[in-house]
Amino acid sequence: MRMYDRYLLTLAIVLSIINIVLAVFNVSNFAGYYIGNVIAFMVITLLFVHFNQQARRALTVVSSILFAGFLVIAIFKVVDILAIN
């Protein structure tokens, strides 16, 4: 099995498990699913560091975009907490 195949298979299995666990525990907000999936994506991507240069560059761009979304959600949560007080 090629490294790309193992990467995609691992990513699919782990993200599916995370989504199933979150559904079982009745997580109903989008932020919980998004943050859980982004963290898992980044960890799995870091574990598969032996890609060629072009694949690593593309995954870095995707990771940067996902991390920017994570920061937006975090900023909204902080603003929400500060607005309550």
Summary of the structure (lengths in Angstrom):
residues: 85
radius of gyration: 15.4
end to end distance: 54.3
largest distance: 54.3
contacts: 196
relative contact order: 0.12
helix: 85%
strand: 0%
